[in-house]
Amino acid sequence: MTVFKPRLLPAVAAKRTHGDTVKTTVELPGELWRAAKIRAMDERADLRTVLIRALEQYLGQTPAARTGSEDR
């Protein structure tokens, strides 16, 4: 049995750095998605920002701790 190992093309690999973002897809329960979307609208933010804040809080990280580049 052959194991598939995906690899990045050189042009794509060259673009990825420590500070880059990654696009992903997740399936959320409808009520959770709606609550997050409403929270985002209430805060005049986008859903992405609300999800980033929630994940940072869950992981115990601040934006400065996550990237490590703000103090430089």
The first five atom37 places (N, CA, C, CB, O) and aatype in JSON, in Angstrom:
{
  "aatype": [12, 16, 19, 13, 11, 14, 1, 10, 10, 14, 0, 19, 0, 0, 11, 1, 16, 8, 7, 3, 16, 19, 11, 16, 16, 19, 6, 10, 14, 7, 6, 10, 17, 1, 0, 0, 11, 9, 1, 0, 12, 3, 6, 1, 0, 3, 10, 1, 16, 19, 10, 9, 1, 0, 10, 6, 5, 18, 10, 7, 5, 16, 14, 0, 0, 1, 16, 7, 15, 6, 3, 1],
  "atom_mask": [
    [1, 1, 1, 1, 1],
    [1, 1, 1, 1, 1],
    [1, 1, 1, 1, 1],
    [1, 1, 1, 1, 1],
    [1, 1, 1, 1, 1],
    [1, 1, 1, 1, 1],
    [1, 1, 1, 1, 1],
    [1, 1, 1, 1, 1],
    [1, 1, 1, 1, 1],
    [1, 1, 1, 1, 1],
    [1, 1, 1, 1, 1],
    [1, 1, 1, 1, 1],
    [1, 1, 1, 1, 1],
    [1, 1, 1, 1, 1],
    [1, 1, 1, 1, 1],
    [1, 1, 1, 1, 1],
    [1, 1, 1, 1, 1],
    [1, 1, 1, 1, 1],
    [1, 1, 1, 0, 1],
    [1, 1, 1, 1, 1],
    [1, 1, 1, 1, 1],
    [1, 1, 1, 1, 1],
    [1, 1, 1, 1, 1],
    [1, 1, 1, 1, 1],
    [1, 1, 1, 1, 1],
    [1, 1, 1, 1, 1],
    [1, 1, 1, 1, 1],
    [1, 1, 1, 1, 1],
    [1, 1, 1, 1, 1],
    [1, 1, 1, 0, 1],
    [1, 1, 1, 1, 1],
    [1, 1, 1, 1, 1],
    [1, 1, 1, 1, 1],
    [1, 1, 1, 1, 1],
    [1, 1, 1, 1, 1],
    [1, 1, 1, 1, 1],
    [1, 1, 1, 1, 1],
    [1, 1, 1, 1, 1],
    [1, 1, 1, 1, 1],
    [1, 1, 1, 1, 1],
    [1, 1, 1, 1, 1],
    [1, 1, 1, 1, 1],
    [1, 1, 1, 1, 1],
    [1, 1, 1, 1, 1],
    [1, 1, 1, 1, 1],
    [1, 1, 1, 1, 1],
    [1, 1, 1, 1, 1],
    [1, 1, 1, 1, 1],
    [1, 1, 1, 1, 1],
    [1, 1, 1, 1, 1],
    [1, 1, 1, 1, 1],
    [1, 1, 1, 1, 1],
    [1, 1, 1, 1, 1],
    [1, 1, 1, 1, 1],
    [1, 1, 1, 1, 1],
    [1, 1, 1, 1, 1],
    [1, 1, 1, 1, 1],
    [1, 1, 1, 1, 1],
    [1, 1, 1, 1, 1],
    [1, 1, 1, 0, 1],
    [1, 1, 1, 1, 1],
    [1, 1, 1, 1, 1],
    [1, 1, 1, 1, 1],
    [1, 1, 1, 1, 1],
    [1, 1, 1, 1, 1],
    [1, 1, 1, 1, 1],
    [1, 1, 1, 1, 1],
    [1, 1, 1, 0, 1],
    [1, 1, 1, 1, 1],
    [1, 1, 1, 1, 1],
    [1, 1, 1, 1, 1],
    [1, 1, 1, 1, 1]
  ],
  "atom_positions": [
    [[0.83, -1.18, 0.0], [0.0, 0.0, 0.0], [0.88, 1.25, 0.0], [-0.95, 0.0, 1.21], [1.79, 1.36, 0.82]],
    [[0.62, 2.17, -0.91], [1.39, 3.4, -1.01], [0.77, 4.47, -0.12], [1.46, 3.88, -2.48], [-0.44, 4.67, -0.12]],
    [[1.6, 5.16, 0.62], [1.13, 6.25, 1.48], [1.29, 7.54, 0.71], [1.91, 6.29, 2.83], [2.37, 7.86, 0.21]],
    [[0.2, 8.29, 0.64], [0.23, 9.57, -0.06], [0.81, 10.64, 0.84], [-1.19, 9.97, -0.52], [0.32, 10.84, 1.95]],
    [[1.84, 11.32, 0.39], [2.44, 12.42, 1.13], [2.28, 13.68, 0.3], [3.93, 12.15, 1.46], [2.99, 13.87, -0.69]],
    [[1.35, 14.56, 0.7], [1.2, 15.8, -0.06], [2.44, 16.67, 0.1], [-0.06, 16.57, 0.39], [3.08, 16.67, 1.16]],
    [[2.77, 17.4, -0.92], [3.9, 18.32, -0.82], [3.51, 19.64, -1.46], [5.17, 17.74, -1.48], [2.71, 19.68, -2.39]],
    [[4.09, 20.69, -0.96], [3.81, 22.01, -1.5], [4.68, 22.27, -2.72], [4.05, 23.09, -0.44], [5.83, 21.84, -2.79]],
    [[4.11, 22.97, -3.65], [4.91, 23.41, -4.79], [5.9, 24.45, -4.29], [4.02, 23.97, -5.94], [5.58, 25.17, -3.34]],
    [[7.07, 24.57, -4.89], [8.06, 25.53, -4.41], [7.53, 26.95, -4.28], [9.24, 25.53, -5.33], [7.89, 27.64, -3.32]],
    [[6.7, 27.41, -5.19], [6.17, 28.77, -5.13], [5.25, 28.94, -3.92], [5.42, 29.11, -6.41], [5.25, 29.99, -3.28]],
    [[4.48, 27.91, -3.62], [3.58, 27.97, -2.47], [4.38, 27.87, -1.19], [2.52, 26.85, -2.54], [4.12, 28.61, -0.24]],
    [[5.33, 26.97, -1.14], [6.14, 26.78, 0.06], [6.91, 28.05, 0.4], [7.1, 25.62, -0.12], [7.09, 28.37, 1.58]],
    [[7.36, 28.76, -0.59], [8.13, 29.98, -0.36], [7.27, 31.08, 0.26], [8.74, 30.47, -1.66], [7.79, 31.93, 0.98]],
    [[5.97, 31.07, 0.01], [5.09, 32.11, 0.52], [4.75, 31.91, 1.99], [3.82, 32.14, -0.28], [4.42, 32.87, 2.68]],
    [[4.83, 30.68, 2.49], [4.42, 30.39, 3.86], [5.51, 30.8, 4.83], [4.08, 28.9, 4.02], [6.66, 30.37, 4.72]],
    [[5.13, 31.63, 5.79], [6.04, 32.03, 6.85], [5.35, 31.84, 8.18], [6.51, 33.5, 6.67], [4.17, 31.5, 8.23]],
    [[6.07, 32.06, 9.26], [5.52, 31.86, 10.6], [4.26, 32.7, 10.85], [6.58, 32.19, 11.64], [3.35, 32.24, 11.53]],
    [[4.2, 33.9, 10.31], [3.09, 34.8, 10.59], [1.91, 34.69, 9.64], [0.0, 0.0, 0.0], [0.93, 35.42, 9.8]],
    [[1.97, 33.8, 8.68], [0.88, 33.67, 7.72], [-0.37, 33.1, 8.35], [1.31, 32.8, 6.56], [-0.32, 32.46, 9.4]],
    [[-1.48, 33.34, 7.7], [-2.75, 32.75, 8.14], [-3.01, 31.48, 7.34], [-3.91, 33.76, 7.97], [-2.4, 31.24, 6.3]],
    [[-3.92, 30.69, 7.85], [-4.31, 29.45, 7.2], [-5.82, 29.45, 7.06], [-3.82, 28.2, 8.0], [-6.53, 29.79, 8.0]],
    [[-6.29, 29.09, 5.9], [-7.73, 29.02, 5.67], [-8.19, 27.6, 5.94], [-8.09, 29.46, 4.21], [-7.56, 26.64, 5.5]],
    [[-9.3, 27.48, 6.67], [-9.81, 26.16, 7.01], [-11.33, 26.17, 6.98], [-9.3, 25.71, 8.38], [-11.95, 27.23, 6.97]],
    [[-11.9, 25.01, 6.98], [-13.35, 24.87, 7.0], [-13.72, 24.01, 8.2], [-13.89, 24.24, 5.67], [-13.13, 22.95, 8.42]],
    [[-14.69, 24.45, 8.96], [-15.18, 23.67, 10.09], [-16.7, 23.62, 10.02], [-14.7, 24.27, 11.45], [-17.34, 24.55, 9.53]],
    [[-17.25, 22.54, 10.53], [-18.7, 22.43, 10.62], [-19.09, 22.74, 12.06], [-19.21, 21.01, 10.19], [-18.6, 22.11, 12.99]],
    [[-19.99, 23.71, 12.23], [-20.44, 24.13, 13.55], [-21.93, 23.85, 13.68], [-20.15, 25.63, 13.78], [-22.66, 23.86, 12.69]],
    [[-22.38, 23.59, 14.9], [-23.83, 23.5, 15.11], [-24.46, 24.85, 14.73], [-24.16, 23.12, 16.59], [-23.9, 25.91, 15.01]],
    [[-25.61, 24.8, 14.1], [-26.27, 26.02, 13.61], [-26.47, 27.06, 14.68], [0.0, 0.0, 0.0], [-26.25, 28.25, 14.44]],
    [[-26.9, 26.66, 15.87], [-27.15, 27.62, 16.95], [-25.85, 28.29, 17.4], [-27.81, 26.93, 18.14], [-25.85, 29.49, 17.7]],
    [[-24.76, 27.55, 17.45], [-23.47, 28.12, 17.84], [-23.01, 29.12, 16.79], [-22.41, 27.01, 18.02], [-22.52, 30.2, 17.13]],
    [[-23.15, 28.77, 15.52], [-22.77, 29.68, 14.45], [-23.59, 30.97, 14.52], [-22.95, 29.01, 13.08], [-23.04, 32.06, 14.39]],
    [[-24.91, 30.82, 14.72], [-25.77, 32.0, 14.8], [-25.39, 32.89, 15.98], [-27.24, 31.59, 14.92], [-25.32, 34.12, 15.83]],
    [[-25.13, 32.29, 17.13], [-24.74, 33.07, 18.31], [-23.43, 33.82, 18.07], [-24.61, 32.16, 19.54], [-23.3, 34.98, 18.44]],
    [[-22.47, 33.15, 17.44], [-21.19, 33.79, 17.14], [-21.37, 34.91, 16.12], [-20.17, 32.76, 16.62], [-20.75, 35.97, 16.25]],
    [[-22.2, 34.68, 15.13], [-22.45, 35.7, 14.1], [-23.13, 36.93, 14.72], [-23.34, 35.12, 12.96], [-22.78, 38.07, 14.39]],
    [[-24.1, 36.7, 15.6], [-24.78, 37.82, 16.27], [-23.79, 38.58, 17.14], [-25.97, 37.3, 17.13], [-23.8, 39.81, 17.16]],
    [[-22.93, 37.86, 17.87], [-21.92, 38.51, 18.71], [-21.01, 39.37, 17.87], [-21.1, 37.47, 19.49], [-20.66, 40.48, 18.26]],
    [[-20.62, 38.84, 16.71], [-19.75, 39.61, 15.81], [-20.45, 40.88, 15.35], [-19.35, 38.76, 14.58], [-19.84, 41.95, 15.34]],
    [[-21.71, 40.79, 14.98], [-22.44, 41.98, 14.54], [-22.59, 42.98, 15.68], [-23.83, 41.59, 14.0], [-22.46, 44.18, 15.46]],
    [[-22.86, 42.49, 16.89], [-22.99, 43.38, 18.05], [-21.69, 44.14, 18.32], [-23.39, 42.58, 19.29], [-21.72, 45.29, 18.75]],
    [[-20.56, 43.48, 18.08], [-19.25, 44.09, 18.32], [-18.72, 44.83, 17.09], [-18.26, 43.03, 18.74], [-17.6, 45.33, 17.09]],
    [[-19.54, 44.89, 16.04], [-19.14, 45.5, 14.78], [-17.82, 44.89, 14.28], [-18.99, 47.03, 14.95], [-16.92, 45.59, 13.82]],
    [[-17.75, 43.57, 14.37], [-16.59, 42.81, 13.92], [-17.07, 41.75, 12.94], [-15.81, 42.16, 15.13], [-18.27, 41.55, 12.75]],
    [[-16.12, 41.07, 12.33], [-16.51, 39.95, 11.48], [-16.41, 38.65, 12.27], [-15.63, 39.89, 10.2], [-15.8, 38.61, 13.34]],
    [[-17.01, 37.61, 11.75], [-17.02, 36.32, 12.43], [-15.6, 35.8, 12.64], [-17.85, 35.3, 11.64], [-15.31, 35.18, 13.66]],
    [[-14.74, 36.04, 11.69], [-13.34, 35.61, 11.79], [-12.69, 36.17, 13.05], [-12.55, 36.04, 10.55], [-12.02, 35.45, 13.79]],
    [[-12.89, 37.46, 13.31], [-12.32, 38.11, 14.48], [-12.85, 37.49, 15.77], [-12.61, 39.6, 14.46], [-12.08, 37.25, 16.7]],
    [[-14.15, 37.24, 15.83], [-14.75, 36.63, 17.02], [-14.17, 35.23, 17.24], [-16.29, 36.56, 16.88], [-13.85, 34.87, 18.38]],
    [[-14.03, 34.46, 16.18], [-13.49, 33.11, 16.32], [-12.02, 33.13, 16.74], [-13.64, 32.35, 15.0], [-11.59, 32.3, 17.54]],
    [[-11.24, 34.06, 16.2], [-9.84, 34.18, 16.6], [-9.75, 34.52, 18.08], [-9.12, 35.25, 15.75], [-8.98, 33.9, 18.81]],
    [[-10.54, 35.51, 18.52], [-10.54, 35.88, 19.95], [-10.93, 34.7, 20.83], [-11.5, 37.05, 20.2], [-10.31, 34.47, 21.87]],
    [[-11.94, 33.95, 20.42], [-12.41, 32.8, 21.21], [-11.33, 31.72, 21.29], [-13.69, 32.22, 20.6], [-11.09, 31.16, 22.36]],
    [[-10.67, 31.44, 20.17], [-9.61, 30.43, 20.18], [-8.41, 30.89, 21.0], [-9.17, 30.11, 18.75], [-7.81, 30.08, 21.71]],
    [[-8.06, 32.17, 20.91], [-6.95, 32.68, 21.72], [-7.27, 32.55, 23.21], [-6.66, 34.15, 21.36], [-6.41, 32.17, 24.0]],
    [[-8.49, 32.88, 23.58], [-8.89, 32.76, 24.98], [-8.87, 31.29, 25.4], [-10.3, 33.37, 25.2], [-8.37, 30.97, 26.48]],
    [[-9.4, 30.42, 24.58], [-9.44, 28.99, 24.87], [-8.03, 28.42, 25.06], [-10.17, 28.24, 23.75], [-7.79, 27.6, 25.94]],
    [[-7.11, 28.87, 24.22], [-5.74, 28.38, 24.27], [-4.88, 29.15, 25.26], [-5.12, 28.45, 22.9], [-3.72, 28.8, 25.48]],
    [[-5.44, 30.2, 25.87], [-4.69, 30.98, 26.85], [-3.62, 31.83, 26.23], [0.0, 0.0, 0.0], [-2.57, 32.07, 26.84]],
    [[-3.86, 32.3, 25.01], [-2.87, 33.1, 24.31], [-3.41, 34.49, 24.04], [-2.45, 32.43, 23.0], [-4.61, 34.67, 23.81]],
    [[-2.52, 35.47, 24.06], [-2.86, 36.82, 23.62], [-2.29, 36.98, 22.22], [-2.31, 37.92, 24.61], [-1.42, 36.2, 21.82]],
    [[-2.74, 37.97, 21.47], [-2.17, 38.16, 20.13], [-0.65, 38.32, 20.16], [-2.8, 39.37, 19.46], [0.03, 37.8, 19.28]],
    [[-0.1, 39.04, 21.15], [1.35, 39.23, 21.23], [2.05, 37.9, 21.51], [1.69, 40.27, 22.33], [3.11, 37.63, 20.94]],
    [[1.48, 37.08, 22.38], [2.09, 35.79, 22.7], [2.01, 34.85, 21.51], [1.41, 35.16, 23.92], [2.89, 34.01, 21.31]],
    [[0.96, 34.99, 20.72], [0.76, 34.09, 19.58], [1.81, 34.33, 18.51], [-0.64, 34.27, 18.99], [2.38, 33.37, 17.99]],
    [[2.09, 35.59, 18.19], [3.03, 35.87, 17.09], [4.43, 36.15, 17.59], [2.54, 37.05, 16.28], [5.41, 35.85, 16.9]],
    [[4.55, 36.72, 18.78], [5.86, 37.03, 19.32], [6.58, 38.15, 18.62], [0.0, 0.0, 0.0], [7.77, 38.36, 18.89]],
    [[5.92, 38.88, 17.74], [6.62, 39.91, 16.97], [6.24, 41.34, 17.38], [6.33, 39.72, 15.51], [6.87, 42.28, 16.91]],
    [[5.25, 41.52, 18.24], [4.81, 42.85, 18.6], [5.81, 43.6, 19.48], [3.49, 42.76, 19.29], [5.82, 44.83, 19.47]],
    [[6.64, 42.89, 20.23], [7.59, 43.54, 21.12], [8.88, 43.94, 20.41], [7.91, 42.64, 22.28], [9.73, 44.6, 21.0]],
    [[9.02, 43.55, 19.19], [10.27, 43.82, 18.47], [10.24, 45.15, 17.81], [10.55, 42.77, 17.45], [11.21, 45.54, 17.17]]
  ]
}
